[in-house]
Amino acid sequence: MAMGIEKEIVRPFSKPLAMNNLVFHAISFVIGLSIGILIGLQLKSFPLLSQAFSLVYTTSPPPPPLLPPPHPLPPSSLEQHESVTHNMSDQELLLKASKVPRTQEFGRPKVAFMFLTAGPLPFAPLWEKFFKGNQGFYTIYVHSHPDYNKTIPQTSLFYGRRIPSQPVHWGTASMIDAERRLLANALLDASNQRFVLLSDSCIPLFNFKKIYDYLVPSNLSFLSLYDDPGKPGRGRYNPQMSPAINLTDWRKGSQWFEMHREMALHVVSDATYYSIFRQYCRPPCYNDEHYIPTLVNMFYGESNSNRSITWVDWSRVGAHPRKFESSEINEELLNRLRYGSECIYNGNTTSMCFLFARKFSPGTLKPLLRLLDFEN
């Protein structure tokens, strides 16, 4: 009986207890769910708190911080370009350059500054001052003697800008080979739209922006070419060049040119007229004075200004122009070179005809650095 009484006492007591437990857990679940929703809404309202909360409970470690470069880059290195060194032969280079696009479809047009020099560039500090702050608007190419091996500082804008070259001898076809080599290397950059040939004695007369704004919008190239009936002109024509090149096609002009991309592409792609000049234009016929002027006259007469933008003084008697020394450099001379002429630009008369000038001796660097202000 004791067992029976015990069972009757326990049974009626267990059912209400189980019901109470279920009610308690249900209430706890509802309260917990409500608190979770409220916390989630609060975290969305406070992003910083949400980030902190997620960092505490994340299962993956945070990414490592970015390390600074081991050596800080010098300020001028920000304007440097990639090296132009390559292993192509001249034939491979010209073939590759002849297949590049004729026009630029996208991006900012650039001016290719091509320096033809035997060795050092004595005016490199002046050009560095000229280019400063204009990265992305220009490229530099230097053709010097292959044996020239002076080290160029990595901070220089001319570092890595020497193209593979060959010896150049004045008055021979090697001169136009060097010009074509420079043009071909520059054409490989599709953003180069204007091409300026400069010597180691050349200087800029204006700041970069003025020169850029003068060249890029122009539909004309700037090559000096003319028909000289005398011995230095027509007197150098070889009748064996006919019928491909007639005497009426023959022109003389300045070696220091500026041209647009389509014209540059034609020069590096040309095989017919180049081979004729190489064979029949020998001293006293000088390729650098006749090849490009004659080619441009035959194919681009309408798109050439027939004037040079590089000033030079031919007043002295001789085969070479006058060279300026440091004692002659002053503001009056520079202003005369800048504004002492009159020409046509984009259909209007202007006194801004020359953008560059030559020949200046290395000793003129200091006064030129003092007088040429490229900030304005």
C-alpha positions in Angstrom: 0.0 0.0 0.0 2.9 2.3 0.8 4.1 1.9 -2.8 0.6 2.6 -4.2 0.1 5.6 -2.1 3.6 6.9 -3.2 2.7 6.5 -6.8 -0.6 8.3 -6.4 1.2 11.2 -4.7 3.9 11.5 -7.4 1.7 11.3 -10.6 -0.6 14.2 -9.9 2.5 16.4 -9.1 4.7 15.8 -12.3 2.2 17.1 -15.0 1.9 20.7 -13.8 5.7 20.8 -13.4 6.3 19.8 -17.0 3.8 22.4 -18.3 5.5 25.1 -16.2 8.9 24.2 -17.7 7.5 24.5 -21.3 6.0 27.9 -20.5 9.2 29.1 -19.0 11.3 28.1 -22.0 8.9 29.6 -24.4 8.9 32.9 -22.6 12.8 32.8 -22.4 13.0 32.2 -26.2 10.7 35.1 -27.0 12.6 37.4 -24.7 15.9 36.3 -26.1 14.7 36.7 -29.7 13.4 40.2 -29.0 16.7 41.2 -27.3 18.6 39.9 -30.4 16.5 41.8 -32.8 16.9 45.0 -30.7 20.7 44.6 -30.6 20.8 44.0 -34.4 18.9 47.2 -35.0 21.2 49.1 -32.7 24.3 47.8 -34.4 23.0 48.9 -37.8 22.5 52.4 -36.5 26.1 52.5 -35.2 28.5 51.1 -37.9 31.6 51.5 -35.7 30.0 49.4 -32.9 29.0 46.8 -35.5 32.5 46.6 -36.8 33.9 46.2 -33.3 31.3 43.5 -32.4 32.1 41.6 -35.6 35.8 41.7 -34.9 35.3 40.1 -31.5 33.4 37.2 -32.9 35.1 36.7 -36.3 36.6 33.3 -36.8 39.3 34.4 -39.3 42.3 36.6 -38.4 42.5 40.2 -39.8 44.7 40.7 -42.9 48.3 41.8 -42.2 49.0 45.6 -42.5 50.6 46.9 -45.7 54.3 47.5 -45.2 56.0 50.7 -46.5 58.6 50.3 -49.3 62.1 49.6 -47.9 63.5 52.8 -49.4 61.5 55.9 -50.0 61.4 57.0 -53.7 63.0 60.3 -54.6 60.4 62.9 -55.7 61.7 63.2 -59.3 61.4 59.4 -59.8 57.6 59.9 -60.0 58.1 61.4 -63.4 60.3 58.6 -64.8 59.3 56.3 -67.6 59.9 52.6 -68.2 63.2 51.7 -69.9 63.3 51.7 -73.7 66.0 49.1 -73.9 65.3 46.1 -76.2 67.0 43.4 -78.2 65.4 44.1 -81.6 67.6 44.7 -84.7 66.9 47.8 -86.8 65.0 45.7 -89.3 62.8 44.1 -86.6 62.2 47.5 -84.9 61.2 49.3 -88.2 58.9 46.4 -89.1 57.2 46.4 -85.7 56.9 50.2 -85.8 55.4 50.2 -89.3 52.5 48.1 -88.0 51.4 50.4 -85.1 48.1 52.3 -85.1 48.1 55.5 -87.2 46.0 57.4 -84.7 45.4 57.3 -80.9 41.9 56.2 -80.0 41.9 56.8 -76.2 44.0 58.6 -73.6 46.0 61.8 -73.5 48.2 62.6 -76.5 51.9 62.9 -75.7 54.8 64.7 -77.3 57.9 62.5 -78.0 61.2 64.5 -77.4 63.9 62.7 -79.3 67.5 63.7 -78.6 70.2 62.9 -81.2 73.6 63.3 -79.5 77.1 61.8 -79.7 77.6 61.6 -76.0 76.3 63.5 -72.9 73.4 66.0 -72.8 75.0 69.1 -71.4 71.6 70.8 -71.0 70.0 67.9 -69.2 69.4 70.0 -66.0 67.6 72.6 -68.1 65.4 70.0 -69.7 64.7 68.4 -66.3 63.5 71.8 -65.1 61.4 72.1 -68.3 59.7 68.7 -67.9 59.1 68.9 -64.2 55.5 68.5 -63.2 54.3 67.5 -66.6 54.5 63.7 -66.4 52.0 61.9 -68.6 52.3 64.5 -71.3 55.7 63.6 -72.8 58.2 60.9 -73.5 61.9 61.0 -73.9 64.2 59.1 -76.3 68.0 59.5 -76.5 70.2 58.3 -79.4 73.8 58.5 -78.4 77.0 56.7 -79.6 76.8 53.0 -78.5 80.3 53.4 -76.9 79.1 56.2 -74.6 78.7 54.7 -71.2 78.4 57.5 -68.6 76.2 56.5 -65.7 73.0 58.5 -65.5 71.5 58.9 -62.0 68.3 57.0 -61.4 66.6 60.2 -60.2 67.1 61.7 -63.6 64.3 61.9 -66.2 66.8 60.7 -68.7 67.5 57.4 -66.8 66.6 54.4 -68.9 65.7 56.5 -72.0 68.7 55.6 -74.2 67.5 53.5 -77.2 69.8 50.8 -78.8 71.9 52.8 -81.2 74.6 52.7 -83.9 77.5 55.1 -84.7 76.4 58.2 -86.6 78.7 60.0 -89.1 77.8 63.5 -90.3 76.8 63.8 -93.9 76.1 60.0 -94.4 73.0 57.8 -94.4 73.8 56.8 -90.8 72.2 60.2 -89.9 68.8 59.3 -91.3 69.2 55.8 -89.8 69.4 57.4 -86.4 66.4 59.6 -87.0 64.3 56.6 -88.2 65.5 54.6 -85.2 64.3 57.4 -82.8 61.0 57.7 -84.6 60.4 53.9 -84.6 61.1 53.6 -80.9 58.7 56.5 -80.2 56.0 55.1 -82.4 55.8 52.0 -80.3 54.0 54.1 -77.7 50.6 54.7 -79.2 50.0 57.8 -77.1 52.9 59.7 -78.8 51.2 62.0 -81.3 53.9 64.6 -82.0 57.6 63.9 -82.6 60.3 66.5 -82.0 64.0 65.9 -83.1 66.5 67.8 -80.9 70.2 68.0 -80.7 72.5 68.1 -77.7 72.9 71.9 -78.2 69.1 72.6 -78.3 67.2 74.5 -75.5 63.5 75.1 -75.0 62.4 78.8 -75.3 59.0 78.5 -73.5 57.6 76.4 -70.7 56.2 72.9 -71.3 52.5 73.9 -71.4 53.0 76.6 -74.0 54.9 74.2 -76.3 52.5 71.4 -75.7 49.5 73.6 -76.4 51.2 74.9 -79.6 52.0 71.4 -81.0 49.2 69.1 -80.1 46.2 71.0 -81.5 48.0 71.9 -84.8 47.0 69.9 -87.9 50.3 70.8 -89.5 53.8 69.4 -89.0 56.8 71.8 -88.7 59.5 71.0 -91.2 61.5 73.6 -93.1 61.8 72.6 -96.8 62.4 74.6 -99.9 63.5 74.4 -103.5 67.0 75.7 -103.7 68.0 76.2 -107.4 71.7 76.5 -106.5 74.5 74.1 -106.0 73.6 73.3 -102.4 70.1 72.4 -103.5 69.3 71.1 -106.9 73.0 70.8 -107.5 73.0 67.8 -105.2 70.2 65.9 -107.1 71.4 62.7 -108.8 69.5 62.0 -112.0 69.8 58.3 -111.3 67.1 58.8 -108.7 64.6 59.2 -111.5 61.8 58.2 -112.2 61.0 57.5 -108.5 62.3 60.9 -107.5 62.3 63.7 -110.0 64.2 67.0 -109.8 60.9 68.8 -109.3 60.3 66.6 -106.1 63.8 67.5 -104.7 63.8 69.6 -101.6 66.4 70.9 -99.1 65.6 71.6 -95.4 66.5 71.6 -91.8 67.3 68.3 -90.1 65.6 69.4 -86.8 62.0 68.6 -87.5 58.6 68.2 -85.7 56.0 65.9 -87.2 52.6 64.3 -86.5 52.1 60.6 -86.1 51.0 59.7 -89.6 54.0 61.3 -91.1 56.4 59.7 -88.7 54.8 56.3 -89.5 55.4 56.9 -93.2 59.1 57.7 -92.6 59.8 54.5 -90.7 57.7 52.4 -93.1 59.4 53.7 -96.3 61.7 51.3 -98.0 61.6 52.6 -101.7 62.8 56.2 -101.3 65.1 55.4 -98.4 67.0 52.8 -100.5 67.3 55.3 -103.4 68.7 58.0 -101.1 71.1 55.5 -99.4 72.4 54.5 -102.8 72.5 57.8 -104.7 72.7 60.6 -102.1 76.4 60.7 -101.1 78.6 63.7 -100.1 78.3 66.4 -101.2 74.7 65.2 -101.1 73.6 65.0 -97.5 70.8 62.7 -96.6 69.8 64.6 -93.4 69.2 67.7 -95.4 67.2 66.1 -98.3 65.6 62.8 -97.5 62.8 63.8 -95.1 62.2 67.2 -96.8 61.8 65.5 -100.2 59.6 62.7 -98.8 57.4 65.2 -97.1 57.2 67.3 -100.2 56.1 64.4 -102.3 53.4 63.0 -99.9 52.5 65.6 -97.2 52.8 69.0 -98.8 49.4 70.0 -97.7 49.9 69.0 -94.0 53.3 70.7 -93.5 53.9 74.3 -92.4 57.2 74.5 -94.5 58.9 76.2 -91.5 61.0 74.9 -88.6 60.2 75.6 -84.9 63.9 75.4 -84.0 65.8 78.7 -84.3 69.3 78.8 -85.5 71.7 81.5 -86.7 73.1 80.9 -90.1 74.5 84.5 -90.5 78.1 83.3 -90.1 79.9 81.9 -93.2 80.6 78.2 -93.2 79.0 74.7 -93.1 77.8 75.1 -89.5 75.6 77.7 -87.7 76.8 80.1 -85.1 77.3 78.8 -81.6 76.5 81.0 -78.6 78.8 81.4 -75.6 77.9 82.2 -72.0 78.8 85.9 -72.3 76.1 86.4 -75.0 73.2 85.0 -72.9 70.8 87.6 -71.7 67.1 88.3 -71.5 67.2 90.5 -74.7 68.6 87.6 -76.7 66.0 85.1 -75.4 63.2 87.5 -76.1 64.5 88.1 -79.7 64.5 84.3 -80.3 61.0 84.0 -78.8 59.2 86.9 -80.5 61.6 88.4 -83.1 59.9 86.7 -86.0 56.6 86.6 -87.8 54.8 83.5 -89.2 51.4 81.9 -89.7 50.0 79.6 -87.0 46.6 78.0 -87.5 45.7 80.6 -90.1 46.7 83.6 -88.0 49.8 85.8 -87.9 51.9 85.3 -84.8 55.3 86.3 -83.4 55.6 83.0 -81.6 57.4 81.1 -84.4 60.2 79.2 -82.6 59.8 76.9 -79.6 63.4 75.7 -79.4 66.8 77.2 -80.3 70.4 76.0 -81.1 73.4 76.0 -81.0 74.4 76.8 -77.4 77.8 75.8 -75.9 77.8 73.8 -72.6 79.1 76.9 -70.8 75.7 78.7 -71.3 73.9 76.3 -69.0 74.2 78.4 -65.8 73.0 81.7 -67.3 70.2 79.8 -69.1 69.1 78.1 -65.8 69.0 81.5 -64.2 67.1 83.3 -67.0 64.6 80.7 -68.2 61.7 80.5 -65.9 59.5 77.6 -66.9 56.9 78.2 -64.1 55.1 80.9 -66.1 
